[in-house]
Amino acid sequence: MMGIEWLRPAAFLGSMLYAIIGVLIFWITFLIIDKLTPYDLWGEIVEKQNRALGMVVAAMCLGISIIVAAAIH
């Protein structure tokens, strides 16, 4: 049982730091994958409403998030 151990400033700030690092790594990998694909992912999903590509990108985002979370953990 953790109790209020997570309320310590060091634990809280460490968690926030890891969260920020994880989001930055996720965003950088998304931008790299967006540059590697032959078309603009964001424009294709938002402007052209390409739902199939949206599902693929969502699965990719979940995969990257799981990898980043496992690496940080």
NORDAQUI-V424367 format. One record per backbone hydrogen bond with DSSP energy under -0.5 kcal/mol. CO is the residue of the C=O (numbers start at 1). NH is the residue of the N-H. If there is no record, write none. Layout:
co->CO nh->NH
co->CO nh->NH
//
This chain:
co->2 nh->5
co->4 nh->7
co->5 nh->8
co->8 nh->12
co->9 nh->13
co->10 nh->14
co->11 nh->15
co->12 nh->16
co->13 nh->17
co->14 nh->18
co->15 nh->19
co->16 nh->20
co->17 nh->21
co->18 nh->22
co->19 nh->23
co->20 nh->24
co->21 nh->25
co->22 nh->26
co->23 nh->27
co->24 nh->28
co->25 nh->29
co->26 nh->30
co->27 nh->31
co->28 nh->32
co->29 nh->33
co->30 nh->34
co->31 nh->35
co->32 nh->36
co->33 nh->37
co->39 nh->41
co->40 nh->44
co->41 nh->45
co->42 nh->46
co->43 nh->47
co->43 nh->48
co->44 nh->50
co->49 nh->51
co->50 nh->54
co->51 nh->55
co->52 nh->56
co->53 nh->57
co->54 nh->58
co->55 nh->59
co->56 nh->60
co->57 nh->61
co->58 nh->62
co->59 nh->63
co->60 nh->64
co->61 nh->65
co->62 nh->66
co->63 nh->67
co->64 nh->68
co->65 nh->69
co->66 nh->70
co->67 nh->71
co->68 nh->72
co->69 nh->73
//
